[in-house]
Amino acid sequence: MTAQDRPRPVGEIVDRLQLAVDRDRVPLRALLEVFGESSFLPALMVPALLVVSPLSGIPLFSTICGLSIAFISAQMLFSRNHLWLPDILLRQQMDGATAQTALGKLRYVSDWIDAHSKRRFRMLTSAPFRKWLQLLCFLCGAVMPFLELVPFSSSLLGGAVLLMATALLARDGLFALLGSMAICLAVFVPLSVLGIV
């Protein structure tokens, strides 16, 4: 399989997001609508990608992304057919130029993930492990608002969600393991900052 023929699950999401941010102000609703209300995994990857980007330095941005991740993954856990997010989250906006710059920097991340993901250790992305990964994504999103002031912690958790969503999308169990390791690292950072470890 040539590089051109290789699937680009994460790269395609970044491609769509870059088209959606081609405006002065970008509401979260516009970013999610490009994937449709039944595309849970791409929708889950949107806030995960954003919180990994330099946008995570904006006050309360990690909280918005974390709550979005929690809402989306909770609905995946309960096997809903259509995605629903509170209107207060969907109305949140970001500067279009800033979002375009951040997504441009994410291109390296998406290219690396796409180049290294393939179907392996598929047991780790099948039931019951699939629900376990969805639960981990929910927990990552739910704790992000509480880690707003801890440097890098939200980005690490966003990275973990991105890796686990990629695992589910590409049926790649290795990325599920990498996502679990990222969660362990994200737990270590605040404990280290607090002087507990």
Secondary structure, DSSP 8 states (H G I E B T S, - for coil): --TTTS--HHHHHHHHHHHHT-SSEEEHHHHHHTT-TT-HHHHHHHHHHHHHSGGGGSTTHHHHHHHHHHHHHHHHHTT-SS----HHHHT-EEEHHHHHHHHHHHHHHHHHHHHH--SBSGGGGSTTHHHHHHHHHHHHHHHGGGGTTSTTHHHHHHHHHHHHHHHHHHTBHHHHHHHHHHHHHHHHHHHHHTT--
